[in-house]
Amino acid sequence: MPIENNTQSRAILAPHSDRVTFVIKWMASIIQIMGYTATGFGITPLNIYLFLGGLIGWFVVGVLWKDRAIMLIHVVALGAMIAGITSG
């Protein structure tokens, strides 16, 4: 019986989790595009904050998907942003 209940709870949670991930990835993408736009128009430091928001959003998606490649690229991007900000 516990296995059946566990399977049912996963089936109920999966669509919600998929919707949450869908919303996060699209919001993060839109925020990053806004960051590129802000960079193109020279709107600083807003561009950095937008990039940071998109970066965190995509990192969360990587965690939810258990996708280490997505997590890695966004941790590296965060490190590069921090290095750039602190260097000048």
TORRO-711026 format. One line per field, with one value per atom (N, C-alpha, C, O, CB): residue number from 1; residue in three letters; atom name; x, y, z negated. Coordinates in pm, 1 decimal. Glycine has a CB too. Layout:
N
k <- [NUM:...]
r <- [ALA:...]
a <- [CA:...]
x <- [X:...]
y <- [Y:...]
z <- [Z:...]
END
This chain:
88
k <- [1:1:1:1:1:2:2:2:2:2:3:3:3:3:3:4:4:4:4:4:5:5:5:5:5:6:6:6:6:6:7:7:7:7:7:8:8:8:8:8:9:9:9:9:9:10:10:10:10:10:11:11:11:11:11:12:12:12:12:12:13:13:13:13:13:14:14:14:14:14:15:15:15:15:15:16:16:16:16:16:17:17:17:17:17:18:18:18:18:18:19:19:19:19:19:20:20:20:20:20:21:21:21:21:21:22:22:22:22:22:23:23:23:23:23:24:24:24:24:24:25:25:25:25:25:26:26:26:26:26:27:27:27:27:27:28:28:28:28:28:29:29:29:29:29:30:30:30:30:30:31:31:31:31:31:32:32:32:32:32:33:33:33:33:33:34:34:34:34:34:35:35:35:35:35:36:36:36:36:36:37:37:37:37:37:38:38:38:38:38:39:39:39:39:39:40:40:40:40:40:41:41:41:41:41:42:42:42:42:42:43:43:43:43:43:44:44:44:44:44:45:45:45:45:45:46:46:46:46:46:47:47:47:47:47:48:48:48:48:48:49:49:49:49:49:50:50:50:50:50:51:51:51:51:51:52:52:52:52:52:53:53:53:53:53:54:54:54:54:54:55:55:55:55:55:56:56:56:56:56:57:57:57:57:57:58:58:58:58:58:59:59:59:59:59:60:60:60:60:60:61:61:61:61:61:62:62:62:62:62:63:63:63:63:63:64:64:64:64:64:65:65:65:65:65:66:66:66:66:66:67:67:67:67:67:68:68:68:68:68:69:69:69:69:69:70:70:70:70:70:71:71:71:71:71:72:72:72:72:72:73:73:73:73:73:74:74:74:74:74:75:75:75:75:75:76:76:76:76:76:77:77:77:77:77:78:78:78:78:78:79:79:79:79:79:80:80:80:80:80:81:81:81:81:81:82:82:82:82:82:83:83:83:83:83:84:84:84:84:84:85:85:85:85:85:86:86:86:86:86:87:87:87:87:87:88:88:88:88:88]
r <- [MET:MET:MET:MET:MET:PRO:PRO:PRO:PRO:PRO:ILE:ILE:ILE:ILE:ILE:GLU:GLU:GLU:GLU:GLU:ASN:ASN:ASN:ASN:ASN:ASN:ASN:ASN:ASN:ASN:THR:THR:THR:THR:THR:GLN:GLN:GLN:GLN:GLN:SER:SER:SER:SER:SER:ARG:ARG:ARG:ARG:ARG:ALA:ALA:ALA:ALA:ALA:ILE:ILE:ILE:ILE:ILE:LEU:LEU:LEU:LEU:LEU:ALA:ALA:ALA:ALA:ALA:PRO:PRO:PRO:PRO:PRO:HIS:HIS:HIS:HIS:HIS:SER:SER:SER:SER:SER:ASP:ASP:ASP:ASP:ASP:ARG:ARG:ARG:ARG:ARG:VAL:VAL:VAL:VAL:VAL:THR:THR:THR:THR:THR:PHE:PHE:PHE:PHE:PHE:VAL:VAL:VAL:VAL:VAL:ILE:ILE:ILE:ILE:ILE:LYS:LYS:LYS:LYS:LYS:TRP:TRP:TRP:TRP:TRP:MET:MET:MET:MET:MET:ALA:ALA:ALA:ALA:ALA:SER:SER:SER:SER:SER:ILE:ILE:ILE:ILE:ILE:ILE:ILE:ILE:ILE:ILE:GLN:GLN:GLN:GLN:GLN:ILE:ILE:ILE:ILE:ILE:MET:MET:MET:MET:MET:GLY:GLY:GLY:GLY:GLY:TYR:TYR:TYR:TYR:TYR:THR:THR:THR:THR:THR:ALA:ALA:ALA:ALA:ALA:THR:THR:THR:THR:THR:GLY:GLY:GLY:GLY:GLY:PHE:PHE:PHE:PHE:PHE:GLY:GLY:GLY:GLY:GLY:ILE:ILE:ILE:ILE:ILE:THR:THR:THR:THR:THR:PRO:PRO:PRO:PRO:PRO:LEU:LEU:LEU:LEU:LEU:ASN:ASN:ASN:ASN:ASN:ILE:ILE:ILE:ILE:ILE:TYR:TYR:TYR:TYR:TYR:LEU:LEU:LEU:LEU:LEU:PHE:PHE:PHE:PHE:PHE:LEU:LEU:LEU:LEU:LEU:GLY:GLY:GLY:GLY:GLY:GLY:GLY:GLY:GLY:GLY:LEU:LEU:LEU:LEU:LEU:ILE:ILE:ILE:ILE:ILE:GLY:GLY:GLY:GLY:GLY:TRP:TRP:TRP:TRP:TRP:PHE:PHE:PHE:PHE:PHE:VAL:VAL:VAL:VAL:VAL:VAL:VAL:VAL:VAL:VAL:GLY:GLY:GLY:GLY:GLY:VAL:VAL:VAL:VAL:VAL:LEU:LEU:LEU:LEU:LEU:TRP:TRP:TRP:TRP:TRP:LYS:LYS:LYS:LYS:LYS:ASP:ASP:ASP:ASP:ASP:ARG:ARG:ARG:ARG:ARG:ALA:ALA:ALA:ALA:ALA:ILE:ILE:ILE:ILE:ILE:MET:MET:MET:MET:MET:LEU:LEU:LEU:LEU:LEU:ILE:ILE:ILE:ILE:ILE:HIS:HIS:HIS:HIS:HIS:VAL:VAL:VAL:VAL:VAL:VAL:VAL:VAL:VAL:VAL:ALA:ALA:ALA:ALA:ALA:LEU:LEU:LEU:LEU:LEU:GLY:GLY:GLY:GLY:GLY:ALA:ALA:ALA:ALA:ALA:MET:MET:MET:MET:MET:ILE:ILE:ILE:ILE:ILE:ALA:ALA:ALA:ALA:ALA:GLY:GLY:GLY:GLY:GLY:ILE:ILE:ILE:ILE:ILE:THR:THR:THR:THR:THR:SER:SER:SER:SER:SER:GLY:GLY:GLY:GLY:GLY]
a <- [N:CA:C:O:CB:N:CA:C:O:CB:N:CA:C:O:CB:N:CA:C:O:CB:N:CA:C:O:CB:N:CA:C:O:CB:N:CA:C:O:CB:N:CA:C:O:CB:N:CA:C:O:CB:N:CA:C:O:CB:N:CA:C:O:CB:N:CA:C:O:CB:N:CA:C:O:CB:N:CA:C:O:CB:N:CA:C:O:CB:N:CA:C:O:CB:N:CA:C:O:CB:N:CA:C:O:CB:N:CA:C:O:CB:N:CA:C:O:CB:N:CA:C:O:CB:N:CA:C:O:CB:N:CA:C:O:CB:N:CA:C:O:CB:N:CA:C:O:CB:N:CA:C:O:CB:N:CA:C:O:CB:N:CA:C:O:CB:N:CA:C:O:CB:N:CA:C:O:CB:N:CA:C:O:CB:N:CA:C:O:CB:N:CA:C:O:CB:N:CA:C:O:CB:N:CA:C:O:CB:N:CA:C:O:CB:N:CA:C:O:CB:N:CA:C:O:CB:N:CA:C:O:CB:N:CA:C:O:CB:N:CA:C:O:CB:N:CA:C:O:CB:N:CA:C:O:CB:N:CA:C:O:CB:N:CA:C:O:CB:N:CA:C:O:CB:N:CA:C:O:CB:N:CA:C:O:CB:N:CA:C:O:CB:N:CA:C:O:CB:N:CA:C:O:CB:N:CA:C:O:CB:N:CA:C:O:CB:N:CA:C:O:CB:N:CA:C:O:CB:N:CA:C:O:CB:N:CA:C:O:CB:N:CA:C:O:CB:N:CA:C:O:CB:N:CA:C:O:CB:N:CA:C:O:CB:N:CA:C:O:CB:N:CA:C:O:CB:N:CA:C:O:CB:N:CA:C:O:CB:N:CA:C:O:CB:N:CA:C:O:CB:N:CA:C:O:CB:N:CA:C:O:CB:N:CA:C:O:CB:N:CA:C:O:CB:N:CA:C:O:CB:N:CA:C:O:CB:N:CA:C:O:CB:N:CA:C:O:CB:N:CA:C:O:CB:N:CA:C:O:CB:N:CA:C:O:CB:N:CA:C:O:CB:N:CA:C:O:CB:N:CA:C:O:CB:N:CA:C:O:CB:N:CA:C:O:CB:N:CA:C:O:CB:N:CA:C:O:CB:N:CA:C:O:CB:N:CA:C:O:CB:N:CA:C:O:CB]
x <- [79.9:0.0:84.8:50.4:-91.2:192.6:271.4:328.2:341.3:383.9:362.0:415.9:309.5:338.5:466.3:187.5:78.4:54.9:38.0:-50.3:53.9:34.0:147.4:123.8:23.0:269.0:384.0:372.1:399.4:514.5:331.5:314.5:204.6:218.8:282.8:96.0:-13.8:29.3:-6.3:-135.1:104.7:147.1:241.7:235.8:214.9:328.0:415.6:334.9:364.3:517.2:233.8:150.0:76.1:54.9:49.4:37.5:-33.0:63.6:28.7:-103.4:184.9:281.6:351.3:391.8:384.4:366.3:441.8:389.0:468.3:440.7:258.4:211.8:238.3:272.4:63.8:223.0:250.8:398.1:432.1:211.0:484.8:628.7:666.6:750.1:705.6:605.8:633.4:590.9:661.1:561.2:476.2:428.6:520.9:550.5:285.2:566.3:657.6:786.9:835.7:687.5:841.6:965.3:944.8:1030.6:1013.1:831.5:799.3:798.9:857.5:662.5:732.9:724.2:862.3:898.9:626.9:938.5:1071.5:1161.5:1228.9:1136.2:1163.4:1256.1:1219.1:1307.7:1258.9:1088.3:1049.3:1069.7:1109.8:904.6:1043.2:1068.4:1218.2:1259.2:1012.9:1299.3:1445.0:1494.0:1581.3:1517.3:1438.8:1478.9:1442.1:1522.7:1413.1:1320.5:1276.1:1362.1:1399.7:1126.5:1392.8:1476.8:1616.3:1673.6:1485.9:1671.7:1805.4:1801.9:1895.2:1858.8:1697.1:1684.3:1676.6:1733.6:1560.0:1606.7:1602.0:1741.4:1776.3:1502.5:1820.9:1958.3:2043.5:2122.3:2020.6:2027.3:2099.2:2057.0:2140.1:2073.5:1927.3:1876.3:1932.3:1974.9:1723.2:1931.9:1987.1:2135.1:2182.5:1967.9:2207.6:2349.7:2364.8:2449.5:2417.6:2281.5:2287.8:2261.5:2318.6:2188.9:2175.9:2143.5:2227.3:2205.2:1997.1:2323.3:2412.7:2346.1:2388.5:2471.4:2242.7:2171.6:2236.5:2203.4:2017.5:2330.8:2400.3:2366.4:2338.2:2553.6:2366.6:2393.7:2270.2:2275.5:2450.8:2159.6:2038.2:2065.2:2011.1:1928.9:2149.1:2178.0:2235.7:2201.9:2275.6:2321.2:2381.9:2276.4:2276.9:2493.6:2186.6:2081.1:1987.9:1944.3:2000.6:1958.0:1873.9:1944.2:1884.2:1837.2:2071.9:2147.8:2150.3:2135.8:2291.8:2168.4:2171.9:2038.7:2036.7:2205.0:1928.4:1796.7:1777.0:1728.5:1688.0:1814.2:1802.5:1893.9:1856.5:1832.6:2014.1:2111.0:2059.8:2069.3:2244.9:2006.9:1953.4:1833.5:1819.9:1912.6:1747.5:1631.9:1672.3:1616.5:1546.1:1768.3:1812.1:1886.6:1880.5:1900.1:1957.0:2021.0:1914.7:1930.7:2109.1:1807.2:1697.2:1637.1:1606.6:1588.0:1620.4:1570.1:1665.0:1620.4:1553.8:1794.6:1891.8:1878.5:1889.3:2032.3:1855.0:1835.4:1708.1:1709.0:1828.5:1599.0:1471.4:1480.5:1420.7:1359.6:1555.0:1571.8:1684.5:1703.4:1599.7:1759.2:1878.5:1977.7:2036.3:1838.4:1994.1:2080.4:2207.4:2208.2:2007.0:2313.7:2438.5:2501.9:2569.1:2536.5:2481.4:2539.0:2478.3:2550.1:2516.7:2347.0:2282.1:2329.3:2356.7:2128.1:2338.9:2386.3:2529.5:2561.3:2376.9:2616.3:2757.4:2774.5:2846.0:2834.7:2709.5:2728.8:2682.6:2739.7:2654.7:2580.6:2531.5:2613.0:2620.5:2386.7:2673.8:2767.3:2891.9:2942.6:2806.0:2941.6:3057.5:3023.3:3104.1:3103.0:2904.0:2862.0:2854.9:2894.2:2725.3:2804.8:2799.0:2940.2:2964.5:2725.1:3032.4:3171.3:3232.0:3302.8:3254.8:3203.8:3255.7:3195.7:3264.9:3225.2:3066.1:3003.6:3064.2:3092.2:2852.4:3084.3:3143.9:3285.4:3324.6:3144.3:3362.1:3499.6:3499.3:3580.6:3571.9:3408.6:3400.3:3358.4:3412.2:3303.7:3262.4:3213.7:3322.3:3341.6:3087.9:3392.6:3493.5:3621.4:3698.3:3527.1:3644.4:3769.7:3759.1:3860.1:3809.6:3641.5:3642.9:3520.4:3515.0:3740.3]
y <- [-120.6:0.0:128.0:221.5:-0.7:136.6:259.7:291.0:407.7:250.3:187.0:211.2:275.5:368.5:79.7:227.0:283.0:429.2:513.6:201.7:459.1:597.0:686.1:799.4:603.9:636.3:712.7:742.4:854.2:636.6:642.8:660.6:761.6:845.9:527.0:753.6:848.3:990.0:1084.8:807.9:1005.1:1139.9:1197.3:1317.1:1138.9:1116.1:1164.5:1206.3:1308.3:1057.3:1128.6:1160.2:1292.1:1368.0:1046.4:1319.1:1443.7:1561.5:1669.1:1434.7:1542.6:1651.8:1681.2:1795.1:1620.1:1583.7:1602.2:1715.6:1799.3:1475.3:1722.5:1832.7:1969.1:2064.1:1817.4:1979.8:2106.5:2141.8:2256.3:2098.7:2045.2:2067.2:2107.7:2196.1:1941.1:2043.7:2079.3:2223.0:2296.0:1982.4:2263.1:2400.8:2501.3:2606.4:2417.5:2469.2:2558.9:2575.0:2686.5:2505.0:2464.4:2468.3:2547.9:2627.5:2325.8:2526.7:2598.8:2749.3:2825.9:2553.4:2790.5:2933.4:2989.7:3097.2:2956.7:2917.8:2966.5:2981.4:3083.4:2871.4:2879.7:2887.6:2999.0:3063.0:2755.5:3024.2:3131.3:3267.7:3361.8:3114.7:3280.1:3408.0:3438.9:3552.1:3405.7:3337.2:3356.9:3396.0:3481.7:3228.8:3334.1:3367.2:3511.2:3584.6:3270.5:3550.6:3687.9:3788.5:3892.3:3706.1:3758.1:3847.7:3858.8:3967.7:3797.4:3746.1:3752.1:3832.3:3907.4:3609.2:3817.4:3896.6:4045.0:4128.4:3853.4:4077.4:4215.9:4263.3:4379.5:4231.0:4173.2:4206.8:4236.7:4331.2:4093.7:4155.2:4182.1:4316.6:4392.9:4069.4:4344.6:4471.1:4588.7:4688.8:4472.8:4575.9:4682.2:4703.6:4817.2:4648.4:4595.5:4608.6:4681.4:4769.6:4470.0:4643.6:4707.2:4856.7:4932.4:4642.5:4899.6:5041.3:5110.9:5228.5:5057.3:5039.5:5098.8:5129.7:5220.6:5223.5:5054.8:5079.1:4993.0:4876.1:5046.7:5057.5:4987.4:5053.7:5173.5:4986.6:4989.6:4849.3:4758.8:4641.0:4834.7:4813.4:4733.2:4605.6:4499.8:4814.5:4615.7:4496.4:4383.3:4266.7:4531.2:4416.2:4314.5:4249.3:4127.6:4376.0:4329.7:4274.1:4183.4:4079.4:4387.2:4222.6:4138.8:4007.5:3900.3:4213.0:4016.2:3893.7:3803.6:3681.8:3927.8:3863.2:3785.3:3713.8:3596.7:3876.1:3783.8:3722.2:3605.4:3499.6:3825.0:3623.9:3515.5:3399.1:3282.8:3566.6:3431.8:3329.1:3243.4:3120.8:3393.2:3306.6:3232.0:3147.8:3032.6:3328.8:3205.4:3130.2:3004.9:2897.8:3217.1:3016.6:2899.6:2799.7:2679.4:2942.3:2847.8:2755.1:2672.6:2551.9:2831.9:2737.5:2667.3:2562.3:2450.9:2767.7:2597.4:2499.8:2380.5:2265.8:2565.4:2406.8:2297.5:2206.9:2084.8:2352.7:2266.3:2187.4:2103.8:1984.6:2279.4:2165.7:2093.6:1979.4:1873.6:2190.5:2001.2:1897.7:1800.4:1699.8:1962.4:1830.8:1753.1:1747.9:1643.9:1609.1:1863.0:1875.4:1949.2:2071.6:1950.6:1873.5:1931.9:2028.4:2123.3:1822.4:2005.7:2095.6:2235.5:2335.4:2039.5:2242.3:2372.8:2438.5:2558.5:2358.1:2360.5:2417.1:2466.6:2576.0:2313.0:2388.6:2425.8:2555.4:2645.4:2314.1:2565.4:2684.8:2810.8:2918.1:2670.7:2798.8:2917.1:2949.6:3065.9:2898.0:2849.5:2877.5:2946.2:3040.8:2746.2:2899.6:2962.3:3105.9:3196.9:2879.6:3125.6:3260.9:3352.9:3469.3:3256.6:3300.6:3380.1:3417.7:3531.6:3302.9:3322.3:3350.7:3458.1:3546.9:3223.5:3449.3:3550.7:3688.1:3789.6:3509.8:3690.6:3819.1:3878.9:3998.6:3802.4:3796.8:3845.1:3894.6:3999.1:3733.7:3820.5:3863.3:3997.5:4085.2:3755.2:4012.6:4136.7:4254.5:4364.5:4120.8:4230.8:4339.6:4384.1:4503.6:4294.5:4287.3:4322.0:4378.7:4445.3:4201.0:4352.3:4401.9:4545.9:4607.9:4312.9:4597.5:4735.1:4788.6:4906.1:4755.4]
z <- [0.0:0.0:0.0:72.3:-119.2:-76.7:-73.4:64.7:101.6:-172.5:141.3:275.3:362.5:437.7:339.4:353.1:432.3:395.7:483.7:411.8:266.5:222.9:271.4:313.4:70.3:265.9:311.6:461.2:504.8:281.9:539.1:682.8:711.2:799.7:750.5:637.2:656.9:621.7:691.7:572.6:515.2:477.5:582.2:610.1:339.4:640.4:747.0:868.2:930.6:786.1:901.8:1017.4:995.7:1090.3:1044.1:872.3:842.4:844.2:892.7:705.9:791.8:783.0:914.8:937.8:678.9:1000.8:1124.5:1211.0:1254.1:1203.5:1238.7:1322.5:1259.4:1329.9:1350.1:1127.6:1059.6:1073.2:1103.3:910.6:1051.5:1062.3:1204.4:1223.6:1020.8:1303.6:1443.3:1472.5:1542.5:1538.8:1418.8:1440.3:1373.2:1430.0:1386.7:1252.6:1180.6:1259.4:1278.0:1038.0:1305.1:1383.4:1511.6:1549.8:1416.3:1578.1:1701.6:1676.9:1753.4:1756.9:1570.4:1538.5:1504.7:1552.3:1420.9:1423.1:1384.4:1506.1:1521.2:1282.8:1594.0:1708.2:1804.0:1860.7:1783.2:1823.9:1914.7:1851.4:1919.9:1956.7:1724.3:1657.3:1656.0:1681.5:1513.0:1626.2:1626.0:1765.1:1778.4:1578.3:1867.7:2005.1:2039.8:2097.0:2105.2:2005.0:2033.6:1957.2:2011.6:1996.4:1832.4:1751.6:1812.0:1816.3:1605.7:1859.0:1921.0:2051.5:2079.9:1948.2:2130.0:2252.2:2218.2:2288.6:2332.5:2111.4:2066.1:2023.9:2044.5:1949.5:1964.9:1928.6:2051.0:2051.0:1849.1:2156.1:2281.9:2340.1:2389.3:2384.8:2334.0:2386.0:2306.8:2364.5:2382.1:2174.7:2090.3:2120.8:2122.7:1941.1:2144.5:2179.4:2312.0:2326.4:2186.6:2409.1:2541.1:2536.2:2614.6:2633.9:2445.0:2431.4:2324.5:2295.5:2399.1:2265.7:2166.7:2033.6:1962.2:2221.6:2000.4:1874.7:1765.4:1745.8:1888.8:1695.7:1588.7:1456.3:1457.8:1612.6:1347.3:1321.7:1336.0:1300.6:1184.1:1387.6:1402.1:1480.5:1448.5:1470.8:1583.3:1664.1:1579.2:1600.1:1777.1:1485.0:1399.4:1310.6:1292.0:1313.0:1256.4:1171.2:1251.5:1202.2:1104.9:1373.4:1458.4:1491.1:1482.2:1587.7:1528.9:1556.0:1432.9:1444.0:1599.8:1316.8:1193.3:1169.8:1131.9:1074.0:1192.2:1177.0:1272.0:1231.7:1199.6:1397.8:1495.2:1463.1:1478.1:1633.6:1419.0:1382.7:1266.9:1271.3:1345.7:1165.5:1050.7:1093.9:1052.7:936.4:1176.5:1223.9:1299.1:1275.2:1312.2:1389.3:1465.0:1378.0:1403.2:1580.3:1275.7:1182.5:1109.9:1092.3:1080.6:1068.4:1002.1:1096.2:1053.7:956.2:1222.5:1320.6:1328.8:1333.7:1460.8:1330.3:1332.2:1211.3:1222.8:1338.8:1095.6:973.9:985.6:954.9:849.4:1029.5:1041.8:1143.1:1123.5:1082.7:1250.6:1353.4:1318.8:1387.1:1488.9:1212.2:1175.7:1292.8:1322.9:1133.0:1357.0:1475.0:1433.8:1420.6:1592.2:1413.8:1364.9:1464.5:1424.1:1332.0:1593.3:1693.5:1681.8:1687.5:1835.5:1665.4:1648.9:1520.1:1517.8:1648.4:1413.0:1286.4:1300.3:1253.9:1173.5:1363.1:1377.0:1454.9:1411.0:1445.5:1569.8:1651.3:1579.1:1598.9:1782.9:1496.6:1427.2:1302.4:1262.6:1389.9:1240.3:1130.8:1186.8:1126.5:1055.4:1301.2:1365.6:1406.9:1388.5:1489.3:1462.3:1501.2:1379.4:1386.8:1572.2:1267.8:1145.7:1100.2:1060.3:1034.2:1106.2:1070.0:1159.3:1111.8:1078.1:1288.6:1382.7:1353.8:1361.2:1528.7:1320.8:1288.0:1162.1:1157.0:1270.4:1061.7:936.1:960.3:908.3:829.0:1038.7:1070.2:1144.8:1115.8:1155.5:1239.5:1315.7:1229.7:1242.8:1430.1:1142.0:1054.9:957.2:934.9:976.9:899.3:798.5:857.9:788.6:716.5:986.5:1047.3:1096.0:1129.2:1163.6:1100.1:1140.1:1193.5:1229.8:1232.7]
END
